[in-house]
Amino acid sequence: MAAAASTTTNPSTLLPLELVDKCIGSRIWVIMKGDKEIVGTLTGFDDYVNMVLEDVVEYENTVEGKRVTKLDTILLNGNHITMLVPGGEGPEV
């Protein structure tokens, strides 16, 4: 019985919010619902994964082509995030 208990409480298991917390201060690539991707330095987040990013580059696919926008600081709504890529530098332009 002791072996089964140790596999269910593995101390090396990392929860999703713990992984996001480890990304504070580093670059992160955020893929949003729709046609937006955002790369920036993560400065903070909450339990809903609303995120504050600095030194941001936003990539958006439009009918005219790919639009790239640079922003100082943004607040992302966690409901619109599809995927996070720690250390990612964004889509290849």
PDB file of N, CA, C and O in Angstrom:
ATOM      1  N   MET A   1       0.816  -1.200   0.000  1.00  0.00           N
ATOM      2  CA  MET A   1       0.000   0.000   0.000  1.00  0.00           C
ATOM      3  C   MET A   1       0.856   1.259   0.000  1.00  0.00           C
ATOM      4  O   MET A   1       0.449   2.262  -0.587  1.00  0.00           O
ATOM      5  N   ALA A   2       2.008   1.248   0.625  1.00  0.00           N
ATOM      6  CA  ALA A   2       2.849   2.437   0.695  1.00  0.00           C
ATOM      7  C   ALA A   2       3.341   2.846  -0.693  1.00  0.00           C
ATOM      8  O   ALA A   2       3.475   4.037  -0.971  1.00  0.00           O
ATOM      9  N   ALA A   3       3.608   1.882  -1.559  1.00  0.00           N
ATOM     10  CA  ALA A   3       4.093   2.208  -2.902  1.00  0.00           C
ATOM     11  C   ALA A   3       3.019   2.928  -3.703  1.00  0.00           C
ATOM     12  O   ALA A   3       3.334   3.858  -4.445  1.00  0.00           O
ATOM     13  N   ALA A   4       1.774   2.529  -3.575  1.00  0.00           N
ATOM     14  CA  ALA A   4       0.690   3.172  -4.311  1.00  0.00           C
ATOM     15  C   ALA A   4       0.506   4.609  -3.843  1.00  0.00           C
ATOM     16  O   ALA A   4       0.246   5.498  -4.653  1.00  0.00           O
ATOM     17  N   ALA A   5       0.638   4.840  -2.545  1.00  0.00           N
ATOM     18  CA  ALA A   5       0.466   6.187  -2.016  1.00  0.00           C
ATOM     19  C   ALA A   5       1.581   7.102  -2.503  1.00  0.00           C
ATOM     20  O   ALA A   5       1.331   8.277  -2.773  1.00  0.00           O
ATOM     21  N   SER A   6       2.798   6.596  -2.622  1.00  0.00           N
ATOM     22  CA  SER A   6       3.903   7.454  -3.037  1.00  0.00           C
ATOM     23  C   SER A   6       3.786   7.858  -4.509  1.00  0.00           C
ATOM     24  O   SER A   6       4.275   8.921  -4.891  1.00  0.00           O
ATOM     25  N   THR A   7       3.147   7.028  -5.341  1.00  0.00           N
ATOM     26  CA  THR A   7       2.996   7.409  -6.751  1.00  0.00           C
ATOM     27  C   THR A   7       1.910   8.458  -6.934  1.00  0.00           C
ATOM     28  O   THR A   7       1.980   9.250  -7.874  1.00  0.00           O
ATOM     29  N   THR A   8       0.921   8.484  -6.071  1.00  0.00           N
ATOM     30  CA  THR A   8      -0.146   9.476  -6.206  1.00  0.00           C
ATOM     31  C   THR A   8       0.264  10.827  -5.617  1.00  0.00           C
ATOM     32  O   THR A   8      -0.310  11.848  -5.996  1.00  0.00           O
ATOM     33  N   THR A   9       1.224  10.868  -4.716  1.00  0.00           N
ATOM     34  CA  THR A   9       1.684  12.132  -4.134  1.00  0.00           C
ATOM     35  C   THR A   9       3.129  12.386  -4.529  1.00  0.00           C
ATOM     36  O   THR A   9       3.974  12.646  -3.672  1.00  0.00           O
ATOM     37  N   ASN A  10       3.411  12.312  -5.812  1.00  0.00           N
ATOM     38  CA  ASN A  10       4.751  12.519  -6.329  1.00  0.00           C
ATOM     39  C   ASN A  10       5.143  13.984  -6.131  1.00  0.00           C
ATOM     40  O   ASN A  10       4.482  14.864  -6.681  1.00  0.00           O
ATOM     41  N   PRO A  11       6.196  14.272  -5.365  1.00  0.00           N
ATOM     42  CA  PRO A  11       6.560  15.669  -5.096  1.00  0.00           C
ATOM     43  C   PRO A  11       7.070  16.403  -6.340  1.00  0.00           C
ATOM     44  O   PRO A  11       7.116  17.633  -6.341  1.00  0.00           O
ATOM     45  N   SER A  12       7.454  15.682  -7.396  1.00  0.00           N
ATOM     46  CA  SER A  12       7.953  16.355  -8.595  1.00  0.00           C
ATOM     47  C   SER A  12       6.820  16.771  -9.538  1.00  0.00           C
ATOM     48  O   SER A  12       7.084  17.378 -10.576  1.00  0.00           O
ATOM     49  N   THR A  13       5.564  16.456  -9.199  1.00  0.00           N
ATOM     50  CA  THR A  13       4.421  16.854 -10.021  1.00  0.00           C
ATOM     51  C   THR A  13       4.262  18.366  -9.945  1.00  0.00           C
ATOM     52  O   THR A  13       4.241  18.943  -8.857  1.00  0.00           O
ATOM     53  N   LEU A  14       4.149  19.004 -11.107  1.00  0.00           N
ATOM     54  CA  LEU A  14       4.032  20.454 -11.173  1.00  0.00           C
ATOM     55  C   LEU A  14       2.625  20.810 -11.642  1.00  0.00           C
ATOM     56  O   LEU A  14       2.189  20.369 -12.705  1.00  0.00           O
ATOM     57  N   LEU A  15       1.921  21.605 -10.848  1.00  0.00           N
ATOM     58  CA  LEU A  15       0.579  22.039 -11.218  1.00  0.00           C
ATOM     59  C   LEU A  15       0.654  23.180 -12.223  1.00  0.00           C
ATOM     60  O   LEU A  15       1.653  23.898 -12.262  1.00  0.00           O
ATOM     61  N   PRO A  16      -0.389  23.363 -13.041  1.00  0.00           N
ATOM     62  CA  PRO A  16      -0.336  24.392 -14.084  1.00  0.00           C
ATOM     63  C   PRO A  16      -0.008  25.796 -13.567  1.00  0.00           C
ATOM     64  O   PRO A  16       0.838  26.473 -14.151  1.00  0.00           O
ATOM     65  N   LEU A  17      -0.645  26.244 -12.503  1.00  0.00           N
ATOM     66  CA  LEU A  17      -0.369  27.590 -11.999  1.00  0.00           C
ATOM     67  C   LEU A  17       1.044  27.704 -11.433  1.00  0.00           C
ATOM     68  O   LEU A  17       1.622  28.790 -11.434  1.00  0.00           O
ATOM     69  N   GLU A  18       1.608  26.590 -10.948  1.00  0.00           N
ATOM     70  CA  GLU A  18       2.992  26.608 -10.478  1.00  0.00           C
ATOM     71  C   GLU A  18       3.943  26.816 -11.646  1.00  0.00           C
ATOM     72  O   GLU A  18       4.952  27.509 -11.516  1.00  0.00           O
ATOM     73  N   LEU A  19       3.621  26.217 -12.782  1.00  0.00           N
ATOM     74  CA  LEU A  19       4.452  26.396 -13.975  1.00  0.00           C
ATOM     75  C   LEU A  19       4.377  27.847 -14.452  1.00  0.00           C
ATOM     76  O   LEU A  19       5.402  28.438 -14.791  1.00  0.00           O
ATOM     77  N   VAL A  20       3.184  28.420 -14.481  1.00  0.00           N
ATOM     78  CA  VAL A  20       3.035  29.820 -14.890  1.00  0.00           C
ATOM     79  C   VAL A  20       3.805  30.716 -13.923  1.00  0.00           C
ATOM     80  O   VAL A  20       4.440  31.679 -14.354  1.00  0.00           O
ATOM     81  N   ASP A  21       3.759  30.416 -12.617  1.00  0.00           N
ATOM     82  CA  ASP A  21       4.478  31.202 -11.621  1.00  0.00           C
ATOM     83  C   ASP A  21       5.985  31.180 -11.887  1.00  0.00           C
ATOM     84  O   ASP A  21       6.662  32.191 -11.698  1.00  0.00           O
ATOM     85  N   LYS A  22       6.508  30.044 -12.318  1.00  0.00           N
ATOM     86  CA  LYS A  22       7.947  29.934 -12.629  1.00  0.00           C
ATOM     87  C   LYS A  22       8.331  30.783 -13.837  1.00  0.00           C
ATOM     88  O   LYS A  22       9.511  31.074 -14.034  1.00  0.00           O
ATOM     89  N   CYS A  23       7.351  31.183 -14.649  1.00  0.00           N
ATOM     90  CA  CYS A  23       7.613  31.966 -15.860  1.00  0.00           C
ATOM     91  C   CYS A  23       7.650  33.469 -15.590  1.00  0.00           C
ATOM     92  O   CYS A  23       7.993  34.236 -16.490  1.00  0.00           O
ATOM     93  N   ILE A  24       7.309  33.910 -14.391  1.00  0.00           N
ATOM     94  CA  ILE A  24       7.323  35.345 -14.092  1.00  0.00           C
ATOM     95  C   ILE A  24       8.736  35.880 -14.294  1.00  0.00           C
ATOM     96  O   ILE A  24       9.709  35.313 -13.797  1.00  0.00           O
ATOM     97  N   GLY A  25       8.824  36.966 -15.021  1.00  0.00           N
ATOM     98  CA  GLY A  25      10.113  37.588 -15.319  1.00  0.00           C
ATOM     99  C   GLY A  25      10.758  37.082 -16.597  1.00  0.00           C
ATOM    100  O   GLY A  25      11.803  37.591 -17.002  1.00  0.00           O
ATOM    101  N   SER A  26      10.156  36.090 -17.238  1.00  0.00           N
ATOM    102  CA  SER A  26      10.733  35.567 -18.481  1.00  0.00           C
ATOM    103  C   SER A  26       9.745  35.735 -19.637  1.00  0.00           C
ATOM    104  O   SER A  26       8.577  36.066 -19.433  1.00  0.00           O
ATOM    105  N   ARG A  27      10.232  35.501 -20.837  1.00  0.00           N
ATOM    106  CA  ARG A  27       9.407  35.635 -22.044  1.00  0.00           C
ATOM    107  C   ARG A  27       8.439  34.464 -22.132  1.00  0.00           C
ATOM    108  O   ARG A  27       8.756  33.333 -21.765  1.00  0.00           O
ATOM    109  N   ILE A  28       7.252  34.774 -22.631  1.00  0.00           N
ATOM    110  CA  ILE A  28       6.233  33.744 -22.800  1.00  0.00           C
ATOM    111  C   ILE A  28       5.461  34.039 -24.086  1.00  0.00           C
ATOM    112  O   ILE A  28       5.194  35.194 -24.417  1.00  0.00           O
ATOM    113  N   TRP A  29       5.116  32.986 -24.790  1.00  0.00           N
ATOM    114  CA  TRP A  29       4.352  33.084 -26.042  1.00  0.00           C
ATOM    115  C   TRP A  29       2.939  32.645 -25.711  1.00  0.00           C
ATOM    116  O   TRP A  29       2.733  31.530 -25.232  1.00  0.00           O
ATOM    117  N   VAL A  30       1.963  33.508 -25.962  1.00  0.00           N
ATOM    118  CA  VAL A  30       0.572  33.235 -25.641  1.00  0.00           C
ATOM    119  C   VAL A  30      -0.217  33.116 -26.941  1.00  0.00           C
ATOM    120  O   VAL A  30      -0.266  34.058 -27.732  1.00  0.00           O
ATOM    121  N   ILE A  31      -0.829  31.966 -27.156  1.00  0.00           N
ATOM    122  CA  ILE A  31      -1.672  31.762 -28.331  1.00  0.00           C
ATOM    123  C   ILE A  31      -3.110  31.947 -27.877  1.00  0.00           C
ATOM    124  O   ILE A  31      -3.597  31.247 -26.989  1.00  0.00           O
ATOM    125  N   MET A  32      -3.783  32.915 -28.514  1.00  0.00           N
ATOM    126  CA  MET A  32      -5.131  33.292 -28.112  1.00  0.00           C
ATOM    127  C   MET A  32      -6.164  32.591 -28.989  1.00  0.00           C
ATOM    128  O   MET A  32      -5.835  32.067 -30.053  1.00  0.00           O
ATOM    129  N   LYS A  33      -7.414  32.586 -28.532  1.00  0.00           N
ATOM    130  CA  LYS A  33      -8.523  32.143 -29.381  1.00  0.00           C
ATOM    131  C   LYS A  33      -8.617  33.129 -30.534  1.00  0.00           C
ATOM    132  O   LYS A  33      -8.381  34.322 -30.345  1.00  0.00           O
ATOM    133  N   GLY A  34      -8.951  32.659 -31.704  1.00  0.00           N
ATOM    134  CA  GLY A  34      -9.000  33.550 -32.862  1.00  0.00           C
ATOM    135  C   GLY A  34      -7.654  33.573 -33.556  1.00  0.00           C
ATOM    136  O   GLY A  34      -6.956  32.561 -33.611  1.00  0.00           O
ATOM    137  N   ASP A  35      -7.294  34.725 -34.083  1.00  0.00           N
ATOM    138  CA  ASP A  35      -6.085  34.829 -34.904  1.00  0.00           C
ATOM    139  C   ASP A  35      -5.014  35.714 -34.287  1.00  0.00           C
ATOM    140  O   ASP A  35      -4.328  36.439 -35.007  1.00  0.00           O
ATOM    141  N   LYS A  36      -4.854  35.670 -32.968  1.00  0.00           N
ATOM    142  CA  LYS A  36      -3.836  36.486 -32.303  1.00  0.00           C
ATOM    143  C   LYS A  36      -2.856  35.616 -31.551  1.00  0.00           C
ATOM    144  O   LYS A  36      -3.220  34.605 -30.951  1.00  0.00           O
ATOM    145  N   GLU A  37      -1.598  36.035 -31.599  1.00  0.00           N
ATOM    146  CA  GLU A  37      -0.541  35.426 -30.793  1.00  0.00           C
ATOM    147  C   GLU A  37       0.247  36.568 -30.177  1.00  0.00           C
ATOM    148  O   GLU A  37       0.505  37.576 -30.835  1.00  0.00           O
ATOM    149  N   ILE A  38       0.626  36.415 -28.930  1.00  0.00           N
ATOM    150  CA  ILE A  38       1.274  37.486 -28.190  1.00  0.00           C
ATOM    151  C   ILE A  38       2.531  36.950 -27.530  1.00  0.00           C
ATOM    152  O   ILE A  38       2.528  35.872 -26.935  1.00  0.00           O
ATOM    153  N   VAL A  39       3.610  37.722 -27.644  1.00  0.00           N
ATOM    154  CA  VAL A  39       4.864  37.381 -26.986  1.00  0.00           C
ATOM    155  C   VAL A  39       5.230  38.544 -26.077  1.00  0.00           C
ATOM    156  O   VAL A  39       5.216  39.698 -26.505  1.00  0.00           O
ATOM    157  N   GLY A  40       5.560  38.244 -24.814  1.00  0.00           N
ATOM    158  CA  GLY A  40       5.951  39.301 -23.893  1.00  0.00           C
ATOM    159  C   GLY A  40       6.583  38.728 -22.647  1.00  0.00           C
ATOM    160  O   GLY A  40       6.670  37.513 -22.471  1.00  0.00           O
ATOM    161  N   THR A  41       7.023  39.627 -21.785  1.00  0.00           N
ATOM    162  CA  THR A  41       7.605  39.238 -20.502  1.00  0.00           C
ATOM    163  C   THR A  41       6.493  39.207 -19.464  1.00  0.00           C
ATOM    164  O   THR A  41       5.828  40.215 -19.226  1.00  0.00           O
ATOM    165  N   LEU A  42       6.294  38.048 -18.850  1.00  0.00           N
ATOM    166  CA  LEU A  42       5.231  37.876 -17.852  1.00  0.00           C
ATOM    167  C   LEU A  42       5.622  38.579 -16.563  1.00  0.00           C
ATOM    168  O   LEU A  42       6.664  38.278 -15.980  1.00  0.00           O
ATOM    169  N   THR A  43       4.785  39.524 -16.111  1.00  0.00           N
ATOM    170  CA  THR A  43       5.068  40.213 -14.851  1.00  0.00           C
ATOM    171  C   THR A  43       4.101  39.827 -13.740  1.00  0.00           C
ATOM    172  O   THR A  43       4.387  40.067 -12.567  1.00  0.00           O
ATOM    173  N   GLY A  44       2.951  39.228 -14.091  1.00  0.00           N
ATOM    174  CA  GLY A  44       2.022  38.795 -13.064  1.00  0.00           C
ATOM    175  C   GLY A  44       0.811  38.098 -13.660  1.00  0.00           C
ATOM    176  O   GLY A  44       0.538  38.206 -14.855  1.00  0.00           O
ATOM    177  N   PHE A  45       0.083  37.374 -12.795  1.00  0.00           N
ATOM    178  CA  PHE A  45      -1.134  36.679 -13.207  1.00  0.00           C
ATOM    179  C   PHE A  45      -1.965  36.385 -11.966  1.00  0.00           C
ATOM    180  O   PHE A  45      -1.481  36.510 -10.841  1.00  0.00           O
ATOM    181  N   ASP A  46      -3.226  35.993 -12.179  1.00  0.00           N
ATOM    182  CA  ASP A  46      -4.081  35.616 -11.058  1.00  0.00           C
ATOM    183  C   ASP A  46      -4.586  34.186 -11.249  1.00  0.00           C
ATOM    184  O   ASP A  46      -4.154  33.491 -12.169  1.00  0.00           O
ATOM    185  N   ASP A  47      -5.503  33.746 -10.381  1.00  0.00           N
ATOM    186  CA  ASP A  47      -6.010  32.368 -10.428  1.00  0.00           C
ATOM    187  C   ASP A  47      -6.795  32.062 -11.693  1.00  0.00           C
ATOM    188  O   ASP A  47      -6.982  30.894 -12.033  1.00  0.00           O
ATOM    189  N   TYR A  48      -7.262  33.103 -12.403  1.00  0.00           N
ATOM    190  CA  TYR A  48      -7.998  32.904 -13.650  1.00  0.00           C
ATOM    191  C   TYR A  48      -7.069  32.988 -14.866  1.00  0.00           C
ATOM    192  O   TYR A  48      -7.534  32.967 -16.006  1.00  0.00           O
ATOM    193  N   VAL A  49      -5.787  33.080 -14.628  1.00  0.00           N
ATOM    194  CA  VAL A  49      -4.733  33.217 -15.625  1.00  0.00           C
ATOM    195  C   VAL A  49      -4.916  34.496 -16.458  1.00  0.00           C
ATOM    196  O   VAL A  49      -4.503  34.553 -17.617  1.00  0.00           O
ATOM    197  N   ASN A  50      -5.538  35.518 -15.858  1.00  0.00           N
ATOM    198  CA  ASN A  50      -5.443  36.857 -16.435  1.00  0.00           C
ATOM    199  C   ASN A  50      -3.982  37.229 -16.270  1.00  0.00           C
ATOM    200  O   ASN A  50      -3.418  37.028 -15.195  1.00  0.00           O
ATOM    201  N   MET A  51      -3.353  37.767 -17.312  1.00  0.00           N
ATOM    202  CA  MET A  51      -1.911  37.975 -17.283  1.00  0.00           C
ATOM    203  C   MET A  51      -1.539  39.415 -17.589  1.00  0.00           C
ATOM    204  O   MET A  51      -2.188  40.076 -18.400  1.00  0.00           O
ATOM    205  N   VAL A  52      -0.480  39.900 -16.930  1.00  0.00           N
ATOM    206  CA  VAL A  52       0.117  41.189 -17.244  1.00  0.00           C
ATOM    207  C   VAL A  52       1.444  40.897 -17.938  1.00  0.00           C
ATOM    208  O   VAL A  52       2.293  40.185 -17.403  1.00  0.00           O
ATOM    209  N   LEU A  53       1.611  41.462 -19.147  1.00  0.00           N
ATOM    210  CA  LEU A  53       2.828  41.268 -19.933  1.00  0.00           C
ATOM    211  C   LEU A  53       3.435  42.624 -20.265  1.00  0.00           C
ATOM    212  O   LEU A  53       2.719  43.605 -20.467  1.00  0.00           O
ATOM    213  N   GLU A  54       4.761  42.670 -20.320  1.00  0.00           N
ATOM    214  CA  GLU A  54       5.495  43.875 -20.721  1.00  0.00           C
ATOM    215  C   GLU A  54       6.333  43.569 -21.943  1.00  0.00           C
ATOM    216  O   GLU A  54       6.588  42.406 -22.257  1.00  0.00           O
ATOM    217  N   ASP A  55       6.764  44.620 -22.637  1.00  0.00           N
ATOM    218  CA  ASP A  55       7.577  44.491 -23.860  1.00  0.00           C
ATOM    219  C   ASP A  55       6.921  43.498 -24.815  1.00  0.00           C
ATOM    220  O   ASP A  55       7.506  42.473 -25.166  1.00  0.00           O
ATOM    221  N   VAL A  56       5.712  43.817 -25.223  1.00  0.00           N
ATOM    222  CA  VAL A  56       4.838  42.896 -25.942  1.00  0.00           C
ATOM    223  C   VAL A  56       4.921  43.099 -27.456  1.00  0.00           C
ATOM    224  O   VAL A  56       5.016  44.221 -27.952  1.00  0.00           O
ATOM    225  N   VAL A  57       4.882  41.976 -28.168  1.00  0.00           N
ATOM    226  CA  VAL A  57       4.692  41.989 -29.619  1.00  0.00           C
ATOM    227  C   VAL A  57       3.448  41.145 -29.887  1.00  0.00           C
ATOM    228  O   VAL A  57       3.360  39.987 -29.479  1.00  0.00           O
ATOM    229  N   GLU A  58       2.483  41.760 -30.587  1.00  0.00           N
ATOM    230  CA  GLU A  58       1.231  41.083 -30.912  1.00  0.00           C
ATOM    231  C   GLU A  58       1.224  40.749 -32.403  1.00  0.00           C
ATOM    232  O   GLU A  58       1.446  41.619 -33.246  1.00  0.00           O
ATOM    233  N   TYR A  59       0.970  39.492 -32.712  1.00  0.00           N
ATOM    234  CA  TYR A  59       0.884  39.031 -34.096  1.00  0.00           C
ATOM    235  C   TYR A  59      -0.575  38.700 -34.374  1.00  0.00           C
ATOM    236  O   TYR A  59      -1.199  37.932 -33.643  1.00  0.00           O
ATOM    237  N   GLU A  60      -1.114  39.291 -35.445  1.00  0.00           N
ATOM    238  CA  GLU A  60      -2.522  39.055 -35.768  1.00  0.00           C
ATOM    239  C   GLU A  60      -2.658  38.768 -37.254  1.00  0.00           C
ATOM    240  O   GLU A  60      -2.131  39.504 -38.088  1.00  0.00           O
ATOM    241  N   ASN A  61      -3.371  37.690 -37.581  1.00  0.00           N
ATOM    242  CA  ASN A  61      -3.658  37.367 -38.976  1.00  0.00           C
ATOM    243  C   ASN A  61      -4.931  38.094 -39.379  1.00  0.00           C
ATOM    244  O   ASN A  61      -5.984  37.903 -38.772  1.00  0.00           O
ATOM    245  N   THR A  62      -4.827  38.935 -40.412  1.00  0.00           N
ATOM    246  CA  THR A  62      -5.984  39.670 -40.912  1.00  0.00           C
ATOM    247  C   THR A  62      -6.159  39.344 -42.390  1.00  0.00           C
ATOM    248  O   THR A  62      -5.323  38.661 -42.982  1.00  0.00           O
ATOM    249  N   VAL A  63      -7.241  39.829 -42.982  1.00  0.00           N
ATOM    250  CA  VAL A  63      -7.468  39.583 -44.408  1.00  0.00           C
ATOM    251  C   VAL A  63      -6.401  40.277 -45.257  1.00  0.00           C
ATOM    252  O   VAL A  63      -6.116  39.845 -46.374  1.00  0.00           O
ATOM    253  N   GLU A  64      -5.814  41.353 -44.726  1.00  0.00           N
ATOM    254  CA  GLU A  64      -4.743  42.051 -45.446  1.00  0.00           C
ATOM    255  C   GLU A  64      -3.397  41.356 -45.298  1.00  0.00           C
ATOM    256  O   GLU A  64      -2.463  41.661 -46.039  1.00  0.00           O
ATOM    257  N   GLY A  65      -3.283  40.437 -44.363  1.00  0.00           N
ATOM    258  CA  GLY A  65      -2.019  39.748 -44.096  1.00  0.00           C
ATOM    259  C   GLY A  65      -1.720  39.763 -42.610  1.00  0.00           C
ATOM    260  O   GLY A  65      -2.603  40.005 -41.787  1.00  0.00           O
ATOM    261  N   LYS A  66      -0.467  39.503 -42.278  1.00  0.00           N
ATOM    262  CA  LYS A  66      -0.073  39.446 -40.864  1.00  0.00           C
ATOM    263  C   LYS A  66       0.253  40.852 -40.360  1.00  0.00           C
ATOM    264  O   LYS A  66       1.044  41.567 -40.975  1.00  0.00           O
ATOM    265  N   ARG A  67      -0.359  41.245 -39.242  1.00  0.00           N
ATOM    266  CA  ARG A  67      -0.118  42.539 -38.618  1.00  0.00           C
ATOM    267  C   ARG A  67       0.706  42.323 -37.350  1.00  0.00           C
ATOM    268  O   ARG A  67       0.390  41.449 -36.543  1.00  0.00           O
ATOM    269  N   VAL A  68       1.761  43.120 -37.175  1.00  0.00           N
ATOM    270  CA  VAL A  68       2.611  43.038 -35.989  1.00  0.00           C
ATOM    271  C   VAL A  68       2.519  44.374 -35.263  1.00  0.00           C
ATOM    272  O   VAL A  68       2.756  45.428 -35.852  1.00  0.00           O
ATOM    273  N   THR A  69       2.168  44.323 -33.964  1.00  0.00           N
ATOM    274  CA  THR A  69       2.017  45.523 -33.144  1.00  0.00           C
ATOM    275  C   THR A  69       2.890  45.389 -31.909  1.00  0.00           C
ATOM    276  O   THR A  69       2.889  44.350 -31.250  1.00  0.00           O
ATOM    277  N   LYS A  70       3.641  46.450 -31.594  1.00  0.00           N
ATOM    278  CA  LYS A  70       4.465  46.454 -30.376  1.00  0.00           C
ATOM    279  C   LYS A  70       3.772  47.303 -29.316  1.00  0.00           C
ATOM    280  O   LYS A  70       3.303  48.406 -29.595  1.00  0.00           O
ATOM    281  N   LEU A  71       3.714  46.770 -28.095  1.00  0.00           N
ATOM    282  CA  LEU A  71       3.045  47.440 -26.985  1.00  0.00           C
ATOM    283  C   LEU A  71       3.947  47.407 -25.749  1.00  0.00           C
ATOM    284  O   LEU A  71       4.762  46.497 -25.596  1.00  0.00           O
ATOM    285  N   ASP A  72       3.799  48.404 -24.868  1.00  0.00           N
ATOM    286  CA  ASP A  72       4.602  48.433 -23.645  1.00  0.00           C
ATOM    287  C   ASP A  72       4.095  47.430 -22.615  1.00  0.00           C
ATOM    288  O   ASP A  72       4.843  46.561 -22.166  1.00  0.00           O
ATOM    289  N   THR A  73       2.812  47.553 -22.241  1.00  0.00           N
ATOM    290  CA  THR A  73       2.222  46.704 -21.203  1.00  0.00           C
ATOM    291  C   THR A  73       0.786  46.381 -21.583  1.00  0.00           C
ATOM    292  O   THR A  73       0.056  47.239 -22.080  1.00  0.00           O
ATOM    293  N   ILE A  74       0.381  45.120 -21.344  1.00  0.00           N
ATOM    294  CA  ILE A  74      -1.016  44.733 -21.599  1.00  0.00           C
ATOM    295  C   ILE A  74      -1.520  43.836 -20.472  1.00  0.00           C
ATOM    296  O   ILE A  74      -0.744  43.222 -19.739  1.00  0.00           O
ATOM    297  N   LEU A  75      -2.827  43.783 -20.363  1.00  0.00           N
ATOM    298  CA  LEU A  75      -3.522  42.866 -19.466  1.00  0.00           C
ATOM    299  C   LEU A  75      -4.339  41.933 -20.344  1.00  0.00           C
ATOM    300  O   LEU A  75      -5.235  42.376 -21.063  1.00  0.00           O
ATOM    301  N   LEU A  76      -4.029  40.635 -20.288  1.00  0.00           N
ATOM    302  CA  LEU A  76      -4.751  39.635 -21.087  1.00  0.00           C
ATOM    303  C   LEU A  76      -5.829  38.980 -20.253  1.00  0.00           C
ATOM    304  O   LEU A  76      -5.605  38.654 -19.087  1.00  0.00           O
ATOM    305  N   ASN A  77      -6.989  38.786 -20.837  1.00  0.00           N
ATOM    306  CA  ASN A  77      -8.075  38.062 -20.188  1.00  0.00           C
ATOM    307  C   ASN A  77      -7.803  36.566 -20.336  1.00  0.00           C
ATOM    308  O   ASN A  77      -7.670  36.072 -21.455  1.00  0.00           O
ATOM    309  N   GLY A  78      -7.720  35.854 -19.242  1.00  0.00           N
ATOM    310  CA  GLY A  78      -7.428  34.429 -19.249  1.00  0.00           C
ATOM    311  C   GLY A  78      -8.431  33.584 -20.008  1.00  0.00           C
ATOM    312  O   GLY A  78      -8.093  32.491 -20.464  1.00  0.00           O
ATOM    313  N   ASN A  79      -9.681  34.074 -20.157  1.00  0.00           N
ATOM    314  CA  ASN A  79     -10.699  33.312 -20.890  1.00  0.00           C
ATOM    315  C   ASN A  79     -10.381  33.184 -22.372  1.00  0.00           C
ATOM    316  O   ASN A  79     -10.918  32.304 -23.044  1.00  0.00           O
ATOM    317  N   HIS A  80      -9.520  34.044 -22.887  1.00  0.00           N
ATOM    318  CA  HIS A  80      -9.232  34.056 -24.314  1.00  0.00           C
ATOM    319  C   HIS A  80      -7.912  33.367 -24.654  1.00  0.00           C
ATOM    320  O   HIS A  80      -7.496  33.366 -25.813  1.00  0.00           O
ATOM    321  N   ILE A  81      -7.257  32.789 -23.664  1.00  0.00           N
ATOM    322  CA  ILE A  81      -5.973  32.123 -23.891  1.00  0.00           C
ATOM    323  C   ILE A  81      -6.213  30.659 -24.244  1.00  0.00           C
ATOM    324  O   ILE A  81      -6.964  29.957 -23.567  1.00  0.00           O
ATOM    325  N   THR A  82      -5.564  30.212 -25.315  1.00  0.00           N
ATOM    326  CA  THR A  82      -5.659  28.817 -25.735  1.00  0.00           C
ATOM    327  C   THR A  82      -4.456  28.020 -25.252  1.00  0.00           C
ATOM    328  O   THR A  82      -4.601  26.906 -24.746  1.00  0.00           O
ATOM    329  N   MET A  83      -3.238  28.610 -25.414  1.00  0.00           N
ATOM    330  CA  MET A  83      -2.028  27.872 -25.057  1.00  0.00           C
ATOM    331  C   MET A  83      -0.929  28.845 -24.634  1.00  0.00           C
ATOM    332  O   MET A  83      -0.833  29.955 -25.159  1.00  0.00           O
ATOM    333  N   LEU A  84      -0.104  28.418 -23.681  1.00  0.00           N
ATOM    334  CA  LEU A  84       1.047  29.184 -23.226  1.00  0.00           C
ATOM    335  C   LEU A  84       2.308  28.403 -23.569  1.00  0.00           C
ATOM    336  O   LEU A  84       2.373  27.192 -23.358  1.00  0.00           O
ATOM    337  N   VAL A  85       3.311  29.100 -24.097  1.00  0.00           N
ATOM    338  CA  VAL A  85       4.589  28.472 -24.425  1.00  0.00           C
ATOM    339  C   VAL A  85       5.682  29.211 -23.662  1.00  0.00           C
ATOM    340  O   VAL A  85       6.142  30.261 -24.110  1.00  0.00           O
ATOM    341  N   PRO A  86       6.107  28.676 -22.506  1.00  0.00           N
ATOM    342  CA  PRO A  86       7.172  29.344 -21.744  1.00  0.00           C
ATOM    343  C   PRO A  86       8.449  29.427 -22.574  1.00  0.00           C
ATOM    344  O   PRO A  86       8.870  28.450 -23.192  1.00  0.00           O
ATOM    345  N   GLY A  87       9.055  30.613 -22.575  1.00  0.00           N
ATOM    346  CA  GLY A  87      10.301  30.803 -23.309  1.00  0.00           C
ATOM    347  C   GLY A  87      10.111  30.942 -24.804  1.00  0.00           C
ATOM    348  O   GLY A  87      11.092  31.094 -25.533  1.00  0.00           O
ATOM    349  N   GLY A  88       8.873  30.894 -25.284  1.00  0.00           N
ATOM    350  CA  GLY A  88       8.612  30.976 -26.723  1.00  0.00           C
ATOM    351  C   GLY A  88       8.833  32.374 -27.246  1.00  0.00           C
ATOM    352  O   GLY A  88       8.610  33.353 -26.535  1.00  0.00           O
ATOM    353  N   GLU A  89       9.271  32.472 -28.485  1.00  0.00           N
ATOM    354  CA  GLU A  89       9.502  33.772 -29.114  1.00  0.00           C
ATOM    355  C   GLU A  89       8.485  34.074 -30.198  1.00  0.00           C
ATOM    356  O   GLU A  89       8.686  34.994 -30.991  1.00  0.00           O
ATOM    357  N   GLY A  90       7.406  33.325 -30.248  1.00  0.00           N
ATOM    358  CA  GLY A  90       6.325  33.656 -31.154  1.00  0.00           C
ATOM    359  C   GLY A  90       6.389  32.945 -32.477  1.00  0.00           C
ATOM    360  O   GLY A  90       7.275  32.130 -32.734  1.00  0.00           O
ATOM    361  N   PRO A  91       5.415  33.276 -33.321  1.00  0.00           N
ATOM    362  CA  PRO A  91       5.339  32.624 -34.630  1.00  0.00           C
ATOM    363  C   PRO A  91       6.486  33.102 -35.519  1.00  0.00           C
ATOM    364  O   PRO A  91       6.974  34.223 -35.379  1.00  0.00           O
ATOM    365  N   GLU A  92       6.893  32.250 -36.413  1.00  0.00           N
ATOM    366  CA  GLU A  92       7.937  32.633 -37.341  1.00  0.00           C
ATOM    367  C   GLU A  92       7.324  33.544 -38.390  1.00  0.00           C
ATOM    368  O   GLU A  92       6.348  33.188 -39.050  1.00  0.00           O
ATOM    369  N   VAL A  93       7.907  34.712 -38.530  1.00  0.00           N
ATOM    370  CA  VAL A  93       7.356  35.730 -39.440  1.00  0.00           C
ATOM    371  C   VAL A  93       7.893  35.485 -40.847  1.00  0.00           C
ATOM    372  O   VAL A  93       7.558  36.224 -41.773  1.00  0.00           O
TER     373      VAL A  93
END
